[in-house]
Amino acid sequence: MASRCAFALRAATRVRPVARSVAGSSRWLATAAPAESSSAPLPSDPRLVKIVDDISGLTLLQAADLVTLLKSRLNIQEIAMPSAAPAPVAAAAEAPVEEKPKEKTVFNVKLESFDAAAKPKIIREVKAMIPNLTLIDAKKFVESLPKVLKENVAKEDAEKLKKAFTDLGGVVVLE
């Protein structure tokens, strides 16, 4: 609506040249409309005619100020006009380059299961790995598998933990 208002104000402030006929022809200037063939009906309200006359007498700066004042008074917000989409780049037409998936560097070490014979060794290793864990808590931890042993571990450390638990008889998954 704001753009239509601005357009109407710009159109109203344009100076209209006087229609002139070219020596014997009935050609009119492109910007001038003949008074007789006007398709838009003239407003019958004299107040509207006066407003149009007043607006058409304004300078360009005054018309811009009028538009700003009307927008603030009527609480009209600016609406961005959609721009044309950029033309596709020639490189996009070529075959897309295969992107290698980024290699994961941070892992969660999850203990899935273990051999029944290796249970005491797994409990001792869990107790040694997790600080402030009692032997009873370590036993409960191991018996409630699958559980995450450590979160956000670097790749090398995660591989070391996996190897240590695998050597003891546990099944470890890196997530």
Buried (B, 14 or more C-beta within 10 A) or exposed (E): EBEEBBEEBEEBBEEEEEEEEEEEEEEBEEEEBEEEEEEEEEEEEEEEEEEBEEBBEBEEEEBBEBBEEBBEEEEBEEEEEEEEEEEEEEEEEEEEEEEEEEEEEEBBBBBEEBEEEBBEBBBBBBBEBEEEBEEEBBBEBBEEBEEEBBEEBEEEEBBEBBEEBEEBBBBBBBE
